Each structure stands twice: as structure tokens, then as C-alpha cells.
Amino acid sequence: MKFDSLSQCKKYIAADAYRYTGTYSRMARLMLRLKVIGFRYTRVMRICSYLRSRKLLFPIYLIYRLKLNRLSYKSGIQIPDTTQIGKGFYIGHFGCIVISAQTIIGNNVNISQGITIGRTNRGEKQGVPTIGNDVYIGPGAKIIGKINIGDNITIGANAVVTSDVPDNACVAGIPAKIISYAGSEGYVNRKVK
């Protein structure tokens, strides 16, 4: 994500915190930084995204980049600071989370442990996924190739998604198939606008 200003970066971090706590208070953000490694990773990743394009702040970027690398080893989360992620990003549990740098992720997306969102290097679906708004991605899910995941989607545990998913669908299985059109209601809470 490329931020135009520091205040925009702070708004995204506050929106991420809101998804965890339901409040925009600074005290809640401080507690999250101390207790929730998923939020800590997202916060440092967003700060790196802001600092990366500021030439005068390059030394500070290097410090935050080292923090991000340390958190990556500590948590098992690998999300590059170049990944485009909307407001309200929520990491439910940490461990074995791998997301490609070119992936585009919308607002209010929940991800769980053991997920991979990656590229395909050959075939008709060569490229990376685009994920819409209000999406829940269950534990162990794999989303592979140049596909579009619509808005208000639930991807079930251990699903392997290799084709487009229309809005409001729930998918599960290997390969993933639509099992209902109940959407992500109840899985994605405290949405930000």
C-alpha cells in the first residue's frame, strides 16, 4: 500500500485496531501492540509502506524493515510491505501466513493461520489473486493464481481456491466449490468504512 501522508497511514492503523477491539482509543491500540502479534505485524508493515517511498526517511525505513523481518520470523507471517491491503485488516491467529507481494486485498478482510495467497507462474491463470471487501479466509485456505474473489465471501477451512468466486458466496473443498450464498455475515465483524 502506498500512503500519501502519515495521517492516512495512521487512519489505516486505527481502522485495523478497531477490527480487533471495537474502539478507536489510543489505549486499546497500545494494549494491542503489547498483546496481539498479528496487529503488531500489520502496524509495522503499514509504517514500512509509508516510509518506503520517503527518501529523507530511508534510515528510519531500514529500522522498521528490520523490525518487520524480526516479527516475520517470530510470528510466521510473511506479508511484504508492498502488498496493497485496505482498511480493517484482521489477522485472527498467527503462524504460516504467506501472501504474495502483488496481491490486492480489500477492506475488512479476516485471515486465519496457515493460509497462502500466491501466484501461479504458468497457465491461463498466471498471476496473483485480487480479494474484495468483507472477506473471511478460513484456516489453511489456499488462494492461487490470477483470480478474483468478490465481496462478502467466506472461504472455508483448508479450501483450495483456483477460480473466480462471485459476491456473497461461501466456498469450501479441494478444489473449492460454492456451497451457499450466505456471504461472510457473522465472520467479519466491526467493519470499517
CYANA upper distance limits for C-alpha pairs under 8 A (distance plus 0.5 A):
  1 MET  CA     46 ARG  CA      8.02
  1 MET  CA     49 SER  CA      6.49
  1 MET  CA     50 TYR  CA      8.41
  1 MET  CA     81 ASP  CA      7.68
  1 MET  CA     82 THR  CA      6.33
  1 MET  CA     83 THR  CA      6.35
  1 MET  CA     84 GLN  CA      4.66
  1 MET  CA     85 ILE  CA      6.59
  1 MET  CA     86 GLY  CA      8.47
  2 LYS  CA     49 SER  CA      6.52
  2 LYS  CA     50 TYR  CA      6.80
  2 LYS  CA     53 SER  CA      8.35
  2 LYS  CA     82 THR  CA      8.25
  2 LYS  CA     84 GLN  CA      8.15
  3 PHE  CA      8 GLN  CA      6.81
  3 PHE  CA      9 CYS  CA      6.51
  3 PHE  CA     49 SER  CA      7.56
  3 PHE  CA     50 TYR  CA      5.85
  4 ASP  CA      8 GLN  CA      7.25
  4 ASP  CA     50 TYR  CA      8.31
  5 SER  CA      9 CYS  CA      7.08
  5 SER  CA     50 TYR  CA      8.04
  6 LEU  CA     10 LYS  CA      6.72
  6 LEU  CA     50 TYR  CA      7.49
  7 SER  CA     11 LYS  CA      6.68
  8 GLN  CA     12 TYR  CA      6.93
  9 CYS  CA     13 ILE  CA      6.87
  9 CYS  CA     46 ARG  CA      7.18
  9 CYS  CA     47 ILE  CA      7.49
  9 CYS  CA     50 TYR  CA      7.15
 10 LYS  CA     14 ALA  CA      6.59
 11 LYS  CA     15 ALA  CA      6.59
 12 TYR  CA     16 ASP  CA      6.69
 12 TYR  CA     46 ARG  CA      8.47
 12 TYR  CA     86 GLY  CA      8.20
 12 TYR  CA     87 LYS  CA      5.73
 12 TYR  CA     88 GLY  CA      7.58
 13 ILE  CA     17 ALA  CA      6.76
 13 ILE  CA     42 THR  CA      8.31
 13 ILE  CA     43 ARG  CA      6.45
 13 ILE  CA     46 ARG  CA      7.76
 13 ILE  CA     87 LYS  CA      8.29
 14 ALA  CA     18 TYR  CA      6.65
 14 ALA  CA     24 TYR  CA      6.74
 14 ALA  CA     29 ARG  CA      8.06
 15 ALA  CA     19 ARG  CA      7.04
 15 ALA  CA     24 TYR  CA      8.10
 15 ALA  CA     87 LYS  CA      6.31
 15 ALA  CA     88 GLY  CA      5.45
 15 ALA  CA     89 PHE  CA      8.44
 15 ALA  CA    192 VAL  CA      6.88
 16 ASP  CA     20 TYR  CA      7.57
 16 ASP  CA     39 PHE  CA      7.91
 16 ASP  CA     42 THR  CA      8.49
 16 ASP  CA     87 LYS  CA      6.77
 16 ASP  CA     88 GLY  CA      4.62
 16 ASP  CA     89 PHE  CA      5.77
 16 ASP  CA     90 TYR  CA      6.99
 17 ALA  CA     21 THR  CA      6.81
 17 ALA  CA     22 GLY  CA      8.29
 17 ALA  CA     23 THR  CA      8.14
 17 ALA  CA     24 TYR  CA      7.60
 17 ALA  CA     28 ALA  CA      8.23
 17 ALA  CA     29 ARG  CA      6.51
 17 ALA  CA     32 LEU  CA      7.89
 17 ALA  CA     39 PHE  CA      7.61
 17 ALA  CA     88 GLY  CA      7.98
 18 TYR  CA     22 GLY  CA      5.20
 18 TYR  CA     23 THR  CA      5.64
 18 TYR  CA     24 TYR  CA      6.16
 18 TYR  CA     88 GLY  CA      7.76
 18 TYR  CA    190 ARG  CA      7.60
 18 TYR  CA    192 VAL  CA      8.22
 19 ARG  CA     88 GLY  CA      6.27
 19 ARG  CA     89 PHE  CA      7.89
 19 ARG  CA     90 TYR  CA      6.97
 19 ARG  CA    108 ASN  CA      8.33
 19 ARG  CA    189 ASN  CA      7.68
 19 ARG  CA    190 ARG  CA      5.84
 19 ARG  CA    191 LYS  CA      7.14
 19 ARG  CA    192 VAL  CA      7.98
 20 TYR  CA     90 TYR  CA      7.57
 20 TYR  CA    190 ARG  CA      8.48
 21 THR  CA     28 ALA  CA      7.45
 22 GLY  CA    190 ARG  CA      6.62
 23 THR  CA     28 ALA  CA      7.70
 24 TYR  CA     28 ALA  CA      7.81
 24 TYR  CA     29 ARG  CA      8.18
 25 SER  CA     29 ARG  CA      7.14
 26 ARG  CA     30 LEU  CA      6.72
 27 MET  CA     31 MET  CA      6.75
 28 ALA  CA     32 LEU  CA      6.68
 29 ARG  CA     33 ARG  CA      6.71
 30 LEU  CA     34 LEU  CA      6.95
 31 MET  CA     35 LYS  CA      6.57
 32 LEU  CA     36 VAL  CA      5.67
 32 LEU  CA     37 ILE  CA      8.49
 32 LEU  CA     39 PHE  CA      7.04
 32 LEU  CA     40 ARG  CA      7.76
 33 ARG  CA     37 ILE  CA      7.67
 33 ARG  CA     39 PHE  CA      7.09
 33 ARG  CA     40 ARG  CA      5.67
 34 LEU  CA     40 ARG  CA      8.35
 36 VAL  CA     40 ARG  CA      6.85
 37 ILE  CA     41 TYR  CA      6.53
 37 ILE  CA     75 SER  CA      7.50
 37 ILE  CA     94 PHE  CA      7.80
 38 GLY  CA     42 THR  CA      6.80
 38 GLY  CA     75 SER  CA      8.36
 38 GLY  CA     90 TYR  CA      8.10
 38 GLY  CA     91 ILE  CA      5.77
 38 GLY  CA     92 GLY  CA      7.78
 38 GLY  CA     93 HIS  CA      7.50
 38 GLY  CA     94 PHE  CA      6.56
 39 PHE  CA     43 ARG  CA      6.54
 39 PHE  CA     90 TYR  CA      7.91
 39 PHE  CA     91 ILE  CA      7.52
 40 ARG  CA     44 VAL  CA      6.81
 41 TYR  CA     45 MET  CA      6.53
 41 TYR  CA     68 LEU  CA      7.27
 41 TYR  CA     71 LEU  CA      6.78
 41 TYR  CA     72 SER  CA      8.09
 41 TYR  CA     77 ILE  CA      8.40
 42 THR  CA     46 ARG  CA      6.64
 42 THR  CA     89 PHE  CA      8.28
 43 ARG  CA     47 ILE  CA      6.80
 44 VAL  CA     48 CYS  CA      6.63
 44 VAL  CA     64 TYR  CA      7.15
 44 VAL  CA     67 LYS  CA      7.78
 44 VAL  CA     68 LEU  CA      6.59
 45 MET  CA     49 SER  CA      6.73
 45 MET  CA     68 LEU  CA      6.93
 45 MET  CA     79 ILE  CA      8.36
 45 MET  CA     80 PRO  CA      7.82
 45 MET  CA     81 ASP  CA      5.67
 46 ARG  CA     50 TYR  CA      6.83
 46 ARG  CA     81 ASP  CA      7.22
 47 ILE  CA     51 LEU  CA      6.69
 47 ILE  CA     64 TYR  CA      7.90
 48 CYS  CA     52 ARG  CA      6.31
 48 CYS  CA     61 TYR  CA      6.46
 48 CYS  CA     64 TYR  CA      6.51
 48 CYS  CA     65 ARG  CA      6.77
 48 CYS  CA     81 ASP  CA      6.56
 49 SER  CA     53 SER  CA      8.06
 49 SER  CA     81 ASP  CA      5.68
 49 SER  CA     82 THR  CA      6.92
 50 TYR  CA     54 ARG  CA      7.94
 51 LEU  CA     57 LEU  CA      6.75
 51 LEU  CA     58 PHE  CA      7.37
 51 LEU  CA     60 ILE  CA      7.90
 51 LEU  CA     61 TYR  CA      5.76
 52 ARG  CA     58 PHE  CA      7.40
 52 ARG  CA     61 TYR  CA      6.56
 54 ARG  CA     58 PHE  CA      6.95
 57 LEU  CA     61 TYR  CA      6.76
 58 PHE  CA     62 LEU  CA      6.82
 59 PRO  CA     63 ILE  CA      7.10
 60 ILE  CA     64 TYR  CA      6.86
 61 TYR  CA     65 ARG  CA      6.39
 62 LEU  CA     66 LEU  CA      6.70
 63 ILE  CA     67 LYS  CA      6.91
 64 TYR  CA     68 LEU  CA      6.61
 65 ARG  CA     69 ASN  CA      6.74
 66 LEU  CA     70 ARG  CA      6.67
 67 LYS  CA     71 LEU  CA      6.63
 68 LEU  CA     72 SER  CA      6.54
 69 ASN  CA     73 TYR  CA      6.93
 70 ARG  CA     74 LYS  CA      6.62
 71 LEU  CA     75 SER  CA      6.29
 71 LEU  CA     76 GLY  CA      8.41
 71 LEU  CA     77 ILE  CA      8.16
 72 SER  CA     76 GLY  CA      5.92
 72 SER  CA     77 ILE  CA      5.50
 72 SER  CA     78 GLN  CA      6.28
 73 TYR  CA     77 ILE  CA      7.90
 75 SER  CA     94 PHE  CA      6.48
 75 SER  CA     95 GLY  CA      6.19
 76 GLY  CA     94 PHE  CA      7.22
 76 GLY  CA     95 GLY  CA      4.95
 76 GLY  CA     96 CYS  CA      5.42
 76 GLY  CA     97 ILE  CA      6.83
 77 ILE  CA     94 PHE  CA      7.15
 77 ILE  CA     95 GLY  CA      6.44
 77 ILE  CA     96 CYS  CA      6.39
 77 ILE  CA     97 ILE  CA      5.16
 77 ILE  CA     98 VAL  CA      6.72
 78 GLN  CA     96 CYS  CA      8.30
 78 GLN  CA     97 ILE  CA      6.42
 78 GLN  CA     98 VAL  CA      5.31
 78 GLN  CA     99 ILE  CA      6.81
 79 ILE  CA     83 THR  CA      7.42
 79 ILE  CA     97 ILE  CA      8.13
 79 ILE  CA     98 VAL  CA      6.65
 79 ILE  CA     99 ILE  CA      5.69
 79 ILE  CA    100 SER  CA      7.44
 79 ILE  CA    101 ALA  CA      7.45
 80 PRO  CA     99 ILE  CA      8.05
 80 PRO  CA    100 SER  CA      7.84
 80 PRO  CA    101 ALA  CA      5.93
 81 ASP  CA    101 ALA  CA      8.05
 82 THR  CA    101 ALA  CA      6.17
 82 THR  CA    102 GLN  CA      7.78
 83 THR  CA    100 SER  CA      7.67
 83 THR  CA    101 ALA  CA      5.12
 83 THR  CA    102 GLN  CA      6.20
 83 THR  CA    103 THR  CA      6.38
 83 THR  CA    104 ILE  CA      7.09
 84 GLN  CA    101 ALA  CA      8.47
 84 GLN  CA    102 GLN  CA      7.89
 84 GLN  CA    103 THR  CA      7.07
 84 GLN  CA    104 ILE  CA      5.41
 84 GLN  CA    105 ILE  CA      6.54
 85 ILE  CA     89 PHE  CA      7.71
 85 ILE  CA    104 ILE  CA      6.70
 85 ILE  CA    105 ILE  CA      5.18
 85 ILE  CA    106 GLY  CA      6.48
 85 ILE  CA    107 ASN  CA      7.75
 86 GLY  CA    105 ILE  CA      6.59
 86 GLY  CA    106 GLY  CA      5.17
 86 GLY  CA    107 ASN  CA      4.84
 86 GLY  CA    108 ASN  CA      7.79
 87 LYS  CA    106 GLY  CA      7.89
 87 LYS  CA    107 ASN  CA      5.28
 87 LYS  CA    108 ASN  CA      6.77
 87 LYS  CA    192 VAL  CA      7.55
 87 LYS  CA    193 LYS  CA      8.46
 88 GLY  CA    107 ASN  CA      6.22
 88 GLY  CA    108 ASN  CA      5.03
 88 GLY  CA    109 VAL  CA      7.25
 88 GLY  CA    191 LYS  CA      7.50
 88 GLY  CA    192 VAL  CA      6.55
 89 PHE  CA    107 ASN  CA      7.27
 89 PHE  CA    108 ASN  CA      6.06
 89 PHE  CA    109 VAL  CA      5.77
 89 PHE  CA    110 ASN  CA      6.85
 90 TYR  CA    108 ASN  CA      7.76
 90 TYR  CA    109 VAL  CA      6.68
 90 TYR  CA    110 ASN  CA      5.24
 90 TYR  CA    111 ILE  CA      6.84
 91 ILE  CA    110 ASN  CA      6.46
 91 ILE  CA    111 ILE  CA      5.62
 91 ILE  CA    112 SER  CA      6.53
 91 ILE  CA    113 GLN  CA      8.47
 92 GLY  CA    110 ASN  CA      7.29
 92 GLY  CA    111 ILE  CA      6.62
 92 GLY  CA    112 SER  CA      5.65
 92 GLY  CA    113 GLN  CA      7.77
 93 HIS  CA    111 ILE  CA      8.44
 93 HIS  CA    112 SER  CA      5.97
 93 HIS  CA    113 GLN  CA      5.76
 94 PHE  CA    112 SER  CA      7.65
 94 PHE  CA    113 GLN  CA      5.83
 95 GLY  CA    113 GLN  CA      5.81
 95 GLY  CA    114 GLY  CA      6.67
 96 CYS  CA    113 GLN  CA      6.62
 96 CYS  CA    114 GLY  CA      5.10
 96 CYS  CA    115 ILE  CA      7.17
 97 ILE  CA    112 SER  CA      8.33
 97 ILE  CA    113 GLN  CA      6.47
 97 ILE  CA    114 GLY  CA      5.84
 97 ILE  CA    115 ILE  CA      5.58
 97 ILE  CA    116 THR  CA      6.55
 98 VAL  CA    114 GLY  CA      8.48
 98 VAL  CA    115 ILE  CA      6.91
 98 VAL  CA    116 THR  CA      5.33
 98 VAL  CA    117 ILE  CA      6.81
 98 VAL  CA    118 GLY  CA      8.10
 99 ILE  CA    103 THR  CA      7.60
 99 ILE  CA    116 THR  CA      6.34
 99 ILE  CA    117 ILE  CA      5.20
 99 ILE  CA    118 GLY  CA      6.46
100 SER  CA    117 ILE  CA      6.65
100 SER  CA    118 GLY  CA      5.57
100 SER  CA    119 ARG  CA      7.26
100 SER  CA    128 VAL  CA      7.81
102 GLN  CA    128 VAL  CA      7.06
103 THR  CA    117 ILE  CA      8.11
103 THR  CA    118 GLY  CA      8.14
103 THR  CA    128 VAL  CA      6.18
103 THR  CA    129 PRO  CA      6.25
103 THR  CA    130 THR  CA      6.49
103 THR  CA    131 ILE  CA      8.39
104 ILE  CA    129 PRO  CA      7.52
104 ILE  CA    130 THR  CA      5.41
104 ILE  CA    131 ILE  CA      6.62
105 ILE  CA    109 VAL  CA      7.94
105 ILE  CA    130 THR  CA      6.66
105 ILE  CA    131 ILE  CA      5.24
105 ILE  CA    132 GLY  CA      6.70
105 ILE  CA    133 ASN  CA      8.08
106 GLY  CA    131 ILE  CA      6.45
106 GLY  CA    132 GLY  CA      5.24
106 GLY  CA    133 ASN  CA      5.07
106 GLY  CA    134 ASP  CA      8.06
107 ASN  CA    132 GLY  CA      7.77
107 ASN  CA    133 ASN  CA      5.23
107 ASN  CA    134 ASP  CA      6.80
107 ASN  CA    192 VAL  CA      8.13
108 ASN  CA    133 ASN  CA      6.37
108 ASN  CA    134 ASP  CA      5.28
108 ASN  CA    135 VAL  CA      7.30
108 ASN  CA    188 VAL  CA      7.54
108 ASN  CA    191 LYS  CA      6.38
108 ASN  CA    192 VAL  CA      7.18
109 VAL  CA    133 ASN  CA      6.89
109 VAL  CA    134 ASP  CA      5.84
109 VAL  CA    135 VAL  CA      5.30
109 VAL  CA    136 TYR  CA      6.48
109 VAL  CA    137 ILE  CA      8.31
109 VAL  CA    188 VAL  CA      7.82
110 ASN  CA    134 ASP  CA      8.33
110 ASN  CA    135 VAL  CA      6.77
110 ASN  CA    136 TYR  CA      5.30
110 ASN  CA    137 ILE  CA      6.56
110 ASN  CA    188 VAL  CA      7.15
111 ILE  CA    115 ILE  CA      7.93
111 ILE  CA    136 TYR  CA      6.77
111 ILE  CA    137 ILE  CA      5.43
111 ILE  CA    138 GLY  CA      7.04
111 ILE  CA    139 PRO  CA      8.14
112 SER  CA    137 ILE  CA      6.79
112 SER  CA    138 GLY  CA      5.98
112 SER  CA    139 PRO  CA      5.33
112 SER  CA    140 GLY  CA      8.00
113 GLN  CA    138 GLY  CA      8.31
113 GLN  CA    139 PRO  CA      5.62
113 GLN  CA    140 GLY  CA      6.91
114 GLY  CA    139 PRO  CA      6.16
114 GLY  CA    140 GLY  CA      4.85
114 GLY  CA    141 ALA  CA      7.52
115 ILE  CA    137 ILE  CA      8.33
115 ILE  CA    138 GLY  CA      8.20
115 ILE  CA    139 PRO  CA      6.68
115 ILE  CA    140 GLY  CA      5.22
115 ILE  CA    141 ALA  CA      5.41
115 ILE  CA    142 LYS  CA      6.19
116 THR  CA    140 GLY  CA      8.10
116 THR  CA    141 ALA  CA      7.09
116 THR  CA    142 LYS  CA      5.31
116 THR  CA    143 ILE  CA      6.76
116 THR  CA    144 ILE  CA      8.30
117 ILE  CA    128 VAL  CA      8.30
117 ILE  CA    129 PRO  CA      7.63
117 ILE  CA    142 LYS  CA      6.45
117 ILE  CA    143 ILE  CA      5.26
117 ILE  CA    144 ILE  CA      6.42
118 GLY  CA    128 VAL  CA      6.39
118 GLY  CA    129 PRO  CA      7.60
118 GLY  CA    142 LYS  CA      8.40
118 GLY  CA    143 ILE  CA      6.93
118 GLY  CA    144 ILE  CA      5.54
118 GLY  CA    145 GLY  CA      7.00
119 ARG  CA    126 GLN  CA      7.46
119 ARG  CA    127 GLY  CA      5.57
119 ARG  CA    128 VAL  CA      4.88
119 ARG  CA    129 PRO  CA      7.74
119 ARG  CA    144 ILE  CA      6.22
119 ARG  CA    145 GLY  CA      5.35
119 ARG  CA    146 LYS  CA      7.59
120 THR  CA    125 LYS  CA      7.20
120 THR  CA    126 GLN  CA      5.29
120 THR  CA    127 GLY  CA      5.87
120 THR  CA    128 VAL  CA      7.25
120 THR  CA    144 ILE  CA      6.90
120 THR  CA    145 GLY  CA      5.12
120 THR  CA    146 LYS  CA      7.78
121 ASN  CA    126 GLN  CA      5.64
121 ASN  CA    127 GLY  CA      7.01
122 ARG  CA    126 GLN  CA      5.51
125 LYS  CA    145 GLY  CA      5.72
125 LYS  CA    146 LYS  CA      5.35
125 LYS  CA    147 ILE  CA      7.47
126 GLN  CA    145 GLY  CA      6.19
126 GLN  CA    146 LYS  CA      6.17
127 GLY  CA    145 GLY  CA      5.68
127 GLY  CA    146 LYS  CA      4.92
128 VAL  CA    144 ILE  CA      7.32
128 VAL  CA    145 GLY  CA      5.31
128 VAL  CA    146 LYS  CA      4.91
128 VAL  CA    147 ILE  CA      7.45
129 PRO  CA    143 ILE  CA      7.53
129 PRO  CA    144 ILE  CA      7.07
129 PRO  CA    145 GLY  CA      6.15
129 PRO  CA    146 LYS  CA      5.23
129 PRO  CA    147 ILE  CA      5.27
129 PRO  CA    148 ASN  CA      6.41
129 PRO  CA    149 ILE  CA      7.87
130 THR  CA    146 LYS  CA      7.84
130 THR  CA    147 ILE  CA      6.80
130 THR  CA    148 ASN  CA      5.46
130 THR  CA    149 ILE  CA      6.61
131 ILE  CA    135 VAL  CA      8.10
131 ILE  CA    148 ASN  CA      6.60
131 ILE  CA    149 ILE  CA      5.18
131 ILE  CA    150 GLY  CA      6.92
131 ILE  CA    151 ASP  CA      8.24
132 GLY  CA    148 ASN  CA      8.19
132 GLY  CA    149 ILE  CA      6.29
132 GLY  CA    150 GLY  CA      5.39
132 GLY  CA    151 ASP  CA      5.18
132 GLY  CA    152 ASN  CA      8.14
133 ASN  CA    150 GLY  CA      7.80
133 ASN  CA    151 ASP  CA      5.26
133 ASN  CA    152 ASN  CA      6.80
134 ASP  CA    151 ASP  CA      6.36
134 ASP  CA    152 ASN  CA      5.23
134 ASP  CA    153 ILE  CA      7.29
134 ASP  CA    184 SER  CA      7.36
134 ASP  CA    188 VAL  CA      6.77
134 ASP  CA    191 LYS  CA      8.26
135 VAL  CA    151 ASP  CA      6.89
135 VAL  CA    152 ASN  CA      5.78
135 VAL  CA    153 ILE  CA      5.26
135 VAL  CA    154 THR  CA      6.46
135 VAL  CA    155 ILE  CA      8.33
135 VAL  CA    184 SER  CA      6.85
135 VAL  CA    188 VAL  CA      7.49
136 TYR  CA    152 ASN  CA      8.45
136 TYR  CA    153 ILE  CA      6.78
136 TYR  CA    154 THR  CA      5.34
136 TYR  CA    155 ILE  CA      6.60
136 TYR  CA    184 SER  CA      6.75
136 TYR  CA    187 TYR  CA      6.83
136 TYR  CA    188 VAL  CA      6.83
137 ILE  CA    141 ALA  CA      7.12
137 ILE  CA    154 THR  CA      6.72
137 ILE  CA    155 ILE  CA      5.35
137 ILE  CA    156 GLY  CA      7.17
137 ILE  CA    157 ALA  CA      8.12
138 GLY  CA    154 THR  CA      8.13
138 GLY  CA    155 ILE  CA      6.22
138 GLY  CA    156 GLY  CA      5.49
138 GLY  CA    157 ALA  CA      4.97
138 GLY  CA    158 ASN  CA      7.63
139 PRO  CA    156 GLY  CA      8.03
139 PRO  CA    157 ALA  CA      5.29
139 PRO  CA    158 ASN  CA      6.70
140 GLY  CA    157 ALA  CA      6.17
140 GLY  CA    158 ASN  CA      4.85
140 GLY  CA    159 ALA  CA      7.71
141 ALA  CA    155 ILE  CA      7.69
141 ALA  CA    156 GLY  CA      7.44
141 ALA  CA    157 ALA  CA      6.11
141 ALA  CA    158 ASN  CA      4.79
141 ALA  CA    159 ALA  CA      5.24
141 ALA  CA    160 VAL  CA      6.41
141 ALA  CA    161 VAL  CA      8.24
142 LYS  CA    158 ASN  CA      7.49
142 LYS  CA    159 ALA  CA      6.72
142 LYS  CA    160 VAL  CA      5.23
142 LYS  CA    161 VAL  CA      6.58
143 ILE  CA    160 VAL  CA      6.53
143 ILE  CA    161 VAL  CA      5.24
143 ILE  CA    162 THR  CA      6.78
144 ILE  CA    160 VAL  CA      8.16
144 ILE  CA    161 VAL  CA      6.82
144 ILE  CA    162 THR  CA      5.92
145 GLY  CA    162 THR  CA      6.86
147 ILE  CA    162 THR  CA      7.45
147 ILE  CA    163 SER  CA      6.20
147 ILE  CA    164 ASP  CA      5.56
148 ASN  CA    163 SER  CA      8.10
148 ASN  CA    164 ASP  CA      5.39
148 ASN  CA    165 VAL  CA      6.91
149 ILE  CA    153 ILE  CA      7.92
149 ILE  CA    164 ASP  CA      6.31
149 ILE  CA    165 VAL  CA      5.41
149 ILE  CA    166 PRO  CA      7.24
149 ILE  CA    167 ASP  CA      8.17
150 GLY  CA    164 ASP  CA      8.38
150 GLY  CA    165 VAL  CA      6.37
150 GLY  CA    166 PRO  CA      5.69
150 GLY  CA    167 ASP  CA      5.05
150 GLY  CA    168 ASN  CA      7.95
151 ASP  CA    166 PRO  CA      8.16
151 ASP  CA    167 ASP  CA      5.39
151 ASP  CA    168 ASN  CA      6.89
152 ASN  CA    167 ASP  CA      6.47
152 ASN  CA    168 ASN  CA      5.33
152 ASN  CA    169 ALA  CA      7.77
152 ASN  CA    183 GLY  CA      5.58
152 ASN  CA    184 SER  CA      5.66
152 ASN  CA    185 GLU  CA      8.06
153 ILE  CA    165 VAL  CA      8.42
153 ILE  CA    167 ASP  CA      6.80
153 ILE  CA    168 ASN  CA      5.64
153 ILE  CA    169 ALA  CA      5.71
153 ILE  CA    170 CYS  CA      6.33
153 ILE  CA    171 VAL  CA      8.49
153 ILE  CA    183 GLY  CA      5.46
153 ILE  CA    184 SER  CA      5.71
154 THR  CA    168 ASN  CA      8.34
154 THR  CA    169 ALA  CA      7.04
154 THR  CA    170 CYS  CA      5.10
154 THR  CA    171 VAL  CA      6.88
154 THR  CA    183 GLY  CA      6.35
154 THR  CA    184 SER  CA      5.49
154 THR  CA    187 TYR  CA      8.34
155 ILE  CA    159 ALA  CA      7.17
155 ILE  CA    170 CYS  CA      6.40
155 ILE  CA    171 VAL  CA      5.59
155 ILE  CA    172 ALA  CA      6.67
156 GLY  CA    170 CYS  CA      7.77
156 GLY  CA    171 VAL  CA      6.48
156 GLY  CA    172 ALA  CA      5.27
156 GLY  CA    173 GLY  CA      8.01
157 ALA  CA    172 ALA  CA      7.56
158 ASN  CA    172 ALA  CA      8.11
158 ASN  CA    173 GLY  CA      7.54
158 ASN  CA    174 ILE  CA      8.30
159 ALA  CA    171 VAL  CA      7.87
159 ALA  CA    172 ALA  CA      5.48
159 ALA  CA    173 GLY  CA      5.24
159 ALA  CA    174 ILE  CA      6.12
159 ALA  CA    175 PRO  CA      7.32
159 ALA  CA    176 ALA  CA      5.98
160 VAL  CA    172 ALA  CA      8.20
160 VAL  CA    173 GLY  CA      7.11
160 VAL  CA    174 ILE  CA      5.67
160 VAL  CA    175 PRO  CA      5.67
160 VAL  CA    176 ALA  CA      5.87
161 VAL  CA    174 ILE  CA      8.15
161 VAL  CA    175 PRO  CA      6.68
161 VAL  CA    176 ALA  CA      5.61
162 THR  CA    175 PRO  CA      7.59
162 THR  CA    176 ALA  CA      7.92
165 VAL  CA    169 ALA  CA      7.36
165 VAL  CA    171 VAL  CA      8.45
165 VAL  CA    178 ILE  CA      8.49
167 ASP  CA    183 GLY  CA      8.10
168 ASN  CA    181 TYR  CA      5.80
168 ASN  CA    182 ALA  CA      6.70
168 ASN  CA    183 GLY  CA      4.51
168 ASN  CA    184 SER  CA      7.61
169 ALA  CA    178 ILE  CA      6.82
169 ALA  CA    179 ILE  CA      8.11
169 ALA  CA    180 SER  CA      6.43
169 ALA  CA    181 TYR  CA      4.81
169 ALA  CA    182 ALA  CA      6.83
169 ALA  CA    183 GLY  CA      5.64
170 CYS  CA    178 ILE  CA      6.16
170 CYS  CA    179 ILE  CA      6.25
170 CYS  CA    180 SER  CA      5.73
170 CYS  CA    181 TYR  CA      6.31
170 CYS  CA    182 ALA  CA      6.94
170 CYS  CA    183 GLY  CA      6.32
170 CYS  CA    184 SER  CA      8.04
171 VAL  CA    176 ALA  CA      6.13
171 VAL  CA    177 LYS  CA      5.68
171 VAL  CA    178 ILE  CA      4.85
171 VAL  CA    179 ILE  CA      6.06
171 VAL  CA    180 SER  CA      7.81
172 ALA  CA    176 ALA  CA      5.29
172 ALA  CA    177 LYS  CA      6.16
172 ALA  CA    178 ILE  CA      7.21
172 ALA  CA    179 ILE  CA      7.25
173 GLY  CA    177 LYS  CA      6.78
184 SER  CA    188 VAL  CA      6.54
185 GLU  CA    189 ASN  CA      8.27
